[in-house]
Amino acid sequence: MSYPEIYELVFEAPTGAGSDVVVVRRTELKGAGGHPIYMDETGIVRAEISDRGEIRMLATGGHQAPRRPLGARPVERRKPAHHGHTPHR
């Protein structure tokens, strides 16, 4: 099964105005459900994300109570810029 390499986890902002976004990347680890574990660059935010987009946040510390995100958006990897002729839009 193919899983996206990168997701954006969308959280409600603490102030209630807008949202916070955390970028997580797929690791080689699997969660209890057998799905990949995604982690942010700090290693603090970790989540198991299923092929149906179901999210299970994982605590990384003894007293941590991870917030549940509003959703997860897969991020498409951009292809390197082509330096040849590019049509104008």
N, C-alpha and C positions, 0 to 999 in steps of 0.2 A: 504494500500500500504506500502511496506517495503522500507525504505531508509537506505543507509549505515550510520553507526554511525560517521565515521570519513572520511574526505576528505583531500587531499593535494591540495591546490590551487597553481598553477604554474604561476609565473609572470616573465616577461622579466626583467633581471637584469638592474638596472639603467645605468650601463656602456655599456650595449649591449652585454656583454660577458657572456654567460650562462643564468641561470635562478635562481630565488629566489623561495623558496617553503615555504608556510605557512600552518601549520596543523590546521584544524578547526573541531570542534565537533558539532554534532546535538544538538540543544536545543529543548525545548518544544514549542517554539514560531513558528508561521507560518507567512509567508510573504504575500504580496498583491495577489500573484498568488496561494496561498493556500499550498505552499510547505514549508518544514522545513527551518528554519534559522539556519545556522551554524556559530560558533564564535570561534575565537582563544582564547588562555588562558588569554590574556590581555583584551579581550572584545572590542578591537579597530577594528579588522578585522571581518566584518560580511557579510554574503552572503546568499541569498536565492538560493537553488539549486534544480532544478526540477528533476523528475524521468528520464528525458532524458538528464540530465547533463547540462542543460542550467543554466547559472550563472547570478545572478543579485546582484551586490555589493550594500551594504547599508551603507550610511554615518552614523557615530556615533557621529559626532560633527558638529557644525554649519557651519564651514568653510572648512570642509573636502571634497575633491574631490577624491573618491576612484579610484585607478587604476583598469583597467579591466584585469583579469587574462587571460593567454593564454589557460588555461583549468583547469579541476578539475579531480583528480584521486581518486577513492574510495580506502580506505585503509582497507585491510582485517584484522580483529582482529585475533591475533595469539592465538592459544590454549595454555594453560599452558603446560610447558614441562612435559613429562611423564617420571617418574624416573624408569620405568621398562626396559625391554630389548628393545634396539633400534637397528635395523639393520644398518650396516655400508654401506656407499655408496662408 
